[in-house]
């Protein structure tokens, strides 16, 4: 299994194209109608989602992370939101400017008969750089930190065992700084953030950061992809 590397030159190229730098203009920009060539997929109802398991991760801008997990077989739905902090009802502006202790995170609904929690952990570590403290790509701040959330002792053991494996194999040139944190609560982000990459394919951040990140993942994790993503 290959892991994605993020050369410094590429990161520096996108410093001026960050999720954080566009906070003030995003709501106005994303209020536009979805492009006509984008096919809207019906969302599963709350009742339908109850039959699936959930997993929670944070690894940078949630637009990118949502798109990656949505490409994975066995994943039924993904929501962008906030987790890892204590403040109630956080907003995008508060979180993205570091005014809370939350990180941008995703809620993943998955079918354990198709994909396991262990495999989702592999997707998580294989789709971002877990060695950069409070930073992912061009986005800086604790709100973009790497967190693998666990809901029980079994999930915690899976995450910690996998980190030990990656460290023992020297998968990354630097130590892994991912937080392994007990899940408390997930706050769903504003509606305009949901399916952001798919709905805003011409957005500069999506073009320069999100899509390249997704394509790197797809190249290295072909066996994990839904058929339509090949």
ZIFEN-V384563 format. One record per residue. SS is DSSP state (H for helix, E for strand, - for the rest). Layout:
BEGIN
ss:SS
ss:SS
END
This chain:
BEGIN
ss:-
ss:-
ss:-
ss:-
ss:-
ss:-
ss:-
ss:H
ss:H
ss:H
ss:H
ss:H
ss:H
ss:-
ss:-
ss:-
ss:-
ss:-
ss:-
ss:H
ss:H
ss:H
ss:H
ss:H
ss:H
ss:H
ss:H
ss:H
ss:H
ss:H
ss:-
ss:-
ss:-
ss:-
ss:-
ss:-
ss:-
ss:-
ss:-
ss:-
ss:-
ss:-
ss:-
ss:-
ss:-
ss:H
ss:H
ss:H
ss:H
ss:-
ss:-
ss:-
ss:E
ss:E
ss:E
ss:E
ss:E
ss:E
ss:E
ss:-
ss:-
ss:H
ss:H
ss:H
ss:H
ss:H
ss:H
ss:H
ss:H
ss:H
ss:-
ss:E
ss:-
ss:-
ss:E
ss:E
ss:E
ss:E
ss:E
ss:E
ss:E
ss:E
ss:E
ss:-
ss:-
ss:-
ss:-
ss:-
ss:-
ss:-
ss:-
ss:H
ss:H
ss:H
ss:H
ss:H
ss:-
ss:-
ss:-
ss:-
ss:-
ss:-
ss:E
ss:E
ss:E
ss:E
ss:E
ss:E
ss:E
ss:E
ss:-
ss:-
ss:-
ss:-
ss:-
ss:-
ss:H
ss:H
ss:H
ss:H
ss:H
ss:H
ss:H
ss:H
ss:H
ss:H
ss:-
ss:-
ss:-
ss:-
ss:-
ss:-
ss:-
ss:-
ss:E
ss:E
ss:-
ss:-
ss:E
ss:E
ss:-
ss:H
ss:H
ss:H
ss:-
ss:E
ss:E
ss:E
ss:E
ss:E
ss:-
ss:-
ss:H
ss:H
ss:H
ss:H
ss:H
ss:H
ss:H
ss:H
ss:H
ss:H
ss:H
ss:H
ss:H
ss:H
ss:H
ss:H
ss:-
ss:-
ss:-
ss:-
ss:-
ss:-
ss:-
ss:-
ss:-
ss:-
ss:E
ss:E
ss:E
ss:E
ss:-
ss:-
ss:-
ss:-
ss:E
ss:E
ss:-
ss:-
ss:H
ss:H
ss:H
ss:-
ss:-
ss:H
ss:H
ss:H
ss:H
ss:-
ss:-
ss:-
ss:-
ss:H
ss:H
ss:H
ss:H
ss:H
ss:H
ss:H
ss:H
ss:H
ss:H
ss:H
ss:H
ss:H
ss:H
ss:H
ss:H
ss:H
ss:-
ss:H
ss:H
ss:H
ss:E
ss:-
ss:H
ss:H
ss:H
ss:-
END
